[in-house]
Amino acid sequence: MPIVALNGTDLYYEISGRDTGPVLVFSNSLGTNLHMWDDQAEALSDTYRIVRYDSRGHGQSAAPDGDYTLDELGNDLVALLDHLGIDRFRYCGLSKGGMVGQWIGTRIGDRIERLILSNTSSHMGPPDLWNDRIKAVMTGGMAAMTEAVIDRWFTKAFQTNNPAEVDVVRNMLLTTPPQGYAGCSAAIRDMNQTETIRAITVPTLVIAGAEDPATPPDHGRIIAGNIPGARLHVIEKAAHLSNVEQPDEYTATITKFLK
């Protein structure tokens, strides 16, 4: 699939699944790429036209210099959808992808049929935490934080019992451009959508991992409580990347909701 120049940067995307099916968009977390959704894309390919993309600063997309903003990340997606001629779609985003999901839910909610906000937060602080992470990757590269991130993303049991799956994600982290990780970290640092998401009227599912230290279930409860009609599903024995750690339950949960 092509790399396209949109919204002042180059974005890589892939389309798979059923050509005539309803569109389902997946958006990746900080430090990963579109392949974090491989299990879900394969499972849903008979039903949906699946659009995945590497967000700004990640995967095969460009990593412009400087801090990014949530507006930029959200407008990247809107520009890609417009480029592809997609008006109506379903959306599933995890962590940073869930933050973009909140943004589009408040801006272009009339285009969204179903919204899934997974392992995410409407506000993450304090700023110094993100500033320290930005400094760490810009001075020491992605290796400076990869193992600490892995410990937040997966339970100890999963790391022990599924080393191959963990290595796939570890490689995503290590190959993420430090500038891309830092730029998106700045967008997360400066984000506060806790009140604005009250305007979302799209049917919304919030997913949390019971053992997620990065965006604990309480973060999901705040989001679900502030979006009218939203419901929360907590996946047991899962940390941050719940779609990787518990793929069967995750896929079954979103499949039921998307219908």
FITIZA-224379 format. One record per residue: x negated, z, y of N, C-alpha, C in turn; residue in one letter. Coordinates in steps of 0.02 Angstrom, whole numbers, plus 32768, in hexadecimal, padded with zeros to 4 digits. Layout:
<pts>
XZYXZYXZYA ...
</pts>
This chain:
<pts>
7FD680007FC48000800080007FD48000803FM 7FEF7FEA80777FC57FDF80B27FB8801E80DAP 7F85801781037F7A8046813A7F9480258178I 7FBF8048819E7FDD802B81DA7FCB80548217V 7FC28031824E7FB38051828E7FF5806582AFA 800080A782B5803F80C082D0803180FF82F9L 805381068330804F8143835980078156836AN 7FDD812483767F998131838B7F6881428354G 7F7C813A83147F4E814882DD7F5F811982A3T 7F37811C826E7F4280F482327F5E812081FBD 7F96810B81DE7FB7813181AA7FB981098169L 7FA9812C81327FAD810E80EF7FED812680CEY 801080F880AC804D810C808A805480E58048Y 807E80FF801C808F80DE7FDD80DA80E17FD3E 80F580AB7FB8813C80A97FA68141809B7F5BI 816B80C17F39817480B97EF281BD80C57EE0S 81CD80C07E9F821080D07E89823F80957E8BG 827F80A47E9282B480737E8F82BD80507ED2R 82B4800F7ED482B57FEA7F1382F77FF27F39D 832F7FF67F1483707FF97F34838B80407F38T 836280717F25837980B67F25837880D57F6AG 839A810E7F73839581327FB2834D81487FBEP 8339814B7FFD82F4815A800F82E881A5800CV 82B181B87FEC829B81FD7FEA825381FF8003L 8248822580398206822B805881E6826D8044V 81A7826B802F818082A78020814882AC8054F 813B82E9806B810682F5809C80D9832D8084S 8097832180898066834D80698054838A8093N 803583B98071801E83F780917FDC83ED80B5S 7FC7841E80DA7F85841F80F87F51841D80C0L 7F2083F080C57EE983EE80957EF683C88055G 7F2E83A480507F3C837C80157F4A8334802AT 7F61830C7FFB7F7682C8800C7FB682B87FE5N 7FCD827B7FE9800E826A7FCB801182757F80L 7FD682797F5F7FD682827F177FEB82C87F01H 7FF182F77F30800B83387F1D805383337F02M 807482FA7F1080B982EF7EFB80BF82C37EBDW 808882B77E99808A82887E6180C0829A7E2ED 80C582DA7E1B80F682EE7DE9813D82DF7DFFD 814C82F17E3D819182E77E56819F829C7E60Q 816E82767E788178822F7E828187820C7E40A 8163821E7E0C817081FF7DCB81B482137DB0E 81C682527DB68205826A7D9A8242824C7DBCA 823C823C7DFC827582257E23827481D97E30L 824581B77E11823B81707E21827481447E09S 829A81597DD782D181317DBF830E81337DEED 830F81657E198349816F7E45833C815C7E8DT 8300816B7EA682F381667EEE82BD81327EFEY 82C281187F3A828B80F27F58825F81267F7AR 822581327F5F81FB816B7F7481C681547FA5I 81C481757FDE819281688011816681A58017V 8125819B800B80F381CF801580BE81B58046R 80A381E3806D806F81CE809C803C820680A5Y 7FFF81F280B67FCC822380C77FD482338111D 7FE1827181207FEB828381657FAA827B818DS 7FB0827681CD7F77826F81FA7F4082A181E7R 7F03828781E07ECA82B281D07EBF82BF8187G 7EE6829F815B7EE482AE81137EE2826E80EAH 7EC7827480AE7EC7823C807F7EA781FE809DG 7ECB81C680977EB2818680AF7EC9817780F6Q 7EED81A481167EFF819C815C7EC581B08188S 7EC7819981C67E9181A881F57E9281F1820AA 7E58820982217E51824E82397E37824C8281A 7E62824182B17E4C823E82F77E2B8280830DP 7DFF827B833E7DDF82B783597E1182E2837FD 7E01832283857E28834F83AE7E618372838AG 7E83839E83AF7EBC83C183937EF88392838DD 7F1F839C83587F5E837783527F9783A68366Y 7FD183898371800D83B08380804383A0834DT 807283CD834780AA83C1831A80D283858330L 80D7837A837280F9833E838B80D882FF8370D 809582FF8370807182C48356808082BA830BE 807D82F182E5808982EB829D80D082D4828FL 810082EE82B5814582D982AD8150829082C1G 8133827D82F9813B823983108117820782E4N 80E1821C82C280C181F1829080F481DC825BD 8119820D8243814B81FE820F818381D28229L 819C81E2826581D181B9828181BA8171828AV 817C816882A18161812482AA815B81008268A 8146812482338141810481F2818680F081D8L 81B7811B81DE81FA810A81C8821580CD81EEL 820A80CC822E82218092825681FD80538241D 81BC805982348194801F821D81AF800381DCH 81C6803081AF81E0801B816E822A80088170L 8249800F81AB828F7FFE81B182BE802F818FG 82A8806E818A82CF80A1816882F780C9819BI 833980C78195836380EC81C38377812F81A5D 8395812F816983AC816C8149837F817E810FR 837281BF8106834481D380D1834E821D80C0F 8335822F8086832E8275807282E58289807BR 82D882C98084829482DE80968281831E8071Y 8243831F80588228835B803981E083648051C 81D3839C8073819083AA808B817B83F08079G 813C83F980688121843A805480EC84518086L 80F18490809A80C184AF80C880C08488810AS 808A8467811B8089843F815880C0840A8156K 80CB83ED811B810183BD8115814583DB8122G 814D841B8111818B843F81228192844C816CG 815A8455818E815B845E81D78170841D81F9M 815683E581E0816C83A481F981B6839A81EAV 81CC83B281B0821283AD819E823F83D381CEG 822A840D81E48250843282168253840B8258Q 821B83ED826A821883C782A88248838C82A6W 8247836482708274832B826D82BC83408266I 82C7837B8246830B83938240832B83A28283G 830383B782B3831D83C582F6831E83878323T 82F68355831282F18319833D831982DE8325R 831782D082E48339829582CA836682A88290I 838882E0829783B382F9826183E982C8824CG 83FE829C827A8432826C8269841A82378237D 83D98234822B83BE820381FB83B0822381B7R 83B5826581B283A28288817683E0829B814DI 83DF828A810D8418829980E2841082DD80C0E 83D482EF80AC83C58330808E837E834380A2R 8374838480AE8334839C80C8831B83D5809CL 82DE83CD808182BF840180588280841A807CI 827F845B808A8247847B80AD822884AC807CL 81EC849C806481CF84C0802C819084E68040S 818C8525802A814F854D8033813485438079N 815C855480AA814B854580EF8160857E811CT 81528575815C816285A8818E8177858781CES 819F85AA81F681B185908238817F85A6826ES 815685D7825D812385F0828C80EE86158264H 80AF8602827080788621824B80418638827CM 80328677827A7FFE869182A57FD286C0827EG 7FA686E382A07F9886DD82E77F6A86A182F6P 7F65868C83357F3B865383467EF3865B832FP 7ED7869783337E9186A183207E85868F82D8D 7EB6869A82AD7EAE868782667EA1863D8260L 7EC8861582857EC085CC82837E8085B682A6W 7E6F85D882DC7E3185C782FF7DF585D482D2N 7DF7860982AB7DC18618827D7DBC85E28246D 7DF585CB822E7DF4859781FA7DD985568217R 7DED854682547DD5850982747D89850C827CI 7D70854482937D28854C829C7D0485478259K 7D20856482257D00856481E37CF8851E81C8A 7D2C84F581CC7D2784B281AF7CFE848381DBV 7CFE848E821D7CD8846382497C8D84728247M 7C7C84AE82327C3584C0822C7C1B84BC81E5T 7C4584CC81B47C2F84CF816F7C4E849D8141G 7C7A8471815C7C9C844181327CD384618108G 7CF6843880E27D2F845080BB7D1B84818085M 7CDE847B806C7CC784AA80387CC784F28050A 7CC484FC80927CC1853F80AE7D01856680A0A 7D39854380967D778567808B7D9D8555804CM 7D85852580277DAC850B7FEF7DBF85407FBCT 7D90856A7FA67DA0859A7F727DD185CF7F8BE 7DCA85E37FCA7DFA86137FE67E4085F47FE9A 7E4485B47FF97E8485927FFB7EA2858D7FB5V 7E7A857C7F837E9285787F3F7EB185BA7F29I 7E9385F17F3D7EAD86337F2B7EF186417F4CD 7EFD86237F867F3E862B7FA67F7285FB7F89R 7F5B85C37F707F89858F7F5A7FA285987F13W 7F7A85B97EE87F8C85C07EA27F8286077E8BF 7FAF861E7E5F7FA686607E417F6786607E15T 7F4D869B7E097F1186A17DDF7F1F86867D98K 7F5B86937D7F7F6D867C7D3C7F6B86307D38A 7F85860F7D6B7F8685C57D6B7F3E85AA7D70F 7F1585C97D997ED085B37D9F7EAB85B87D5CQ 7EBA85ED7D377E9985F87CF67EB385C87CC1T 7EF485BD7CC07F1385977C8A7F18854C7C97N 7F0F85387CD67F1784F17CE77EDE84D87D13N 7EA084DD7CFB7E6784CB7D267E6784827D3BP 7E8084557D117E7F840E7D227EAD84017D5EA 7EE9841E7D5E7F1784157D967EFB84337DD6E 7EDA846C7DD07EBC848C7E0B7E8384617E25V 7E5C84437DF97E2584187E0F7E3D83DB7E36D 7E7683C07E237E9283877E487E9F839C7E90V 7EBD83D57E9A7ECC83ED7EDD7E8C84017F02V 7E5E84207EDE7E1E84327EFC7DFB83F47F18R 7DFE83BD7EF37DDF83807F0B7E0283647F49N 7E44836C7F4B7E6883587F887E4E837E7FC5M 7E4683BF7FBC7E2D83E87FF37DE783D38008L 7DBB83CB7FD77D7583BB7FE67D6D83768006L 7D9B83497FF97D96830680167DC082FD8055T 7DE28331806B7E06832E80AA7DD3832F80E4T 7DD8830281147DA98303814D7DAE83468172P 7D768367817E7D7983A681A37D9E83A081E6P 7D94836882097DB8835F82487E03835A823EQ 7E18833A82077E5F833681F97E7D837A81EAG 7E5983A281C27E7083E581B27E74841081F1Y 7E40840A821B7E3E843182597E74841C8289A 7E7E83DA82907EB183C282BE7EF683D882ABG 7F0683D582697F4883EB82527F4E84378256C 7F17845B824B7F1884A482537F2B84B8829AS 7F13849282CA7F26849F83107F708494831BA 7F8C846182FC7FD4845583027FFC848F82E5A 7FE684A982AC800884E2828D8000852182B9I 7FC4852B82D37FB6856582FE7FE68567833AR 7FF4852D8356801B852A8394806685218388D 807B8522834A80C18514833980EB8554833BM 8127854E8357815985838351819D85628352N 81BD855D831781FD853C83118235856B82FCQ 822785AC82FF825685DD82E5829B85D88306T 829C85CB834682DC85C6836982F7857E836AE 82CB854D837082E285088376830584F08336T 82F2850B82FC831084F482BE835A850882B8I 8371853482E383B8854582E383E4850882F1R 83C684D4830E83EC8497831E83F4846882E3A 83D2847782AB83D6844A8271841A84508250I 843A84178244847C84168224847B83F181E2T 844183DA81CE843983B5818F843E83E68154V 845D83D2811C845A83FD80E08411840B80CEP 8400844B80CA83BA845F80C483AF848F808BT 837A84818064836284AE8030831D84C78044L 83148509804282D38527804E82B98542800CV 827A85307FFC825B85477FBE821F85737FCFI 821885A97FAA81DF85D77FB381C285E87F6EA 818285F87F6D816286107F31815F865C7F33G 8175867D7EFD817986C67EFC813586E77F08A 80FF86C47EF680BC86E17EFD809286BA7F30E 80B2869E7F61809086767F94807786A37FCDD 803586AC7FD4801B86D5800B801586AF804CP 8017866D8049800F864480868050864280AEA 80868631808D80C9863180AC80F78657807DT 80F7869A8081811E86C38052816986B68056P 818E86CD802481D686C3802481F886DA8064P 81DF870D808581FD872380C481FD86EC80F8D 81CA86C280F881C886898127820186598118H 820D864D80D78244862280C38287864080D5G 828D868280D082CC86A380E182DC869B812BR 82A9869E815482B48695819D82CE864E81AAI 82AE861D818B82C485D88195830B85CE817CI 831985E5813F835C85DC812483908602814DA 837C863B816883AB8661819183BA864281D4G 838C861981EC839585FB822F83B285B5822DN 83B5859681F283D4855481ED8419855C81CFI 844D854A81F38492855481DA849D85338197P 84B5855B816784C585418125848B853880F6G 844E8544810C8414853B80E08414857080A9A 83F7855D807083EF858E803A83A685928024R 839485CB8009835085D97FF5834B85DD7FA9L 831885BC7F8D830A85C17F4682C285DA7F3EH 82B986127F1B8276862E7F118260861E7EC9V 822686007EC3820A85EE7E8181DB86257E6BI 81EB86437E3281C186787E17817F865C7DFBE 814C86877DF8810B86747DDC80EF86367DFEK 80F786337E4080DC85FC7E6780C086177EA8A 808885FB7EBC806B860C7EFE807E85D37F2EA 804D85BA7F54805E858D7F8C807285477F75H 804B85287F49805D84E57F32808C84EB7EF6L 80C985007F0480F8850E7ECE810B84CF7EA8S 810884957EC8811984577EA580E584457E71N 80A7845C7E7A807184507E49807084877E14V 807B84C57E29807684FD7DFB80B285027DCCE 80ED84F27DE6812A84F47DBD814F84B27DC6Q 8132847B7DAE814F84397DBC8195842F7D9EP 81A1844A7D6381E3843F7D44821B84607D6BD 821284A07D7D824684C27DA4824C84A37DE9E 821484937E07821584767E4A823D84347E4AY 822B84087E1B824C83C77E19829683CE7E08T 82A783FA7DDA82ED84047DCA8314841F7E06A 82F5844B7E2C831684687E66832384357E9CT 82F1840C7EAB82FC83D97EE0832A83A17EC8I 832683917E878352835D7E6C839B83707E74T 83AB83AD7E6383F083C47E69840783C37EB2K 83DC83D97EDF83EF83DC7F2583F583957F43F 83C883687F3283C983267F4F840782FF7F3DL 8426830F7F04846382EC7EF0849F83007F1BK 
</pts>
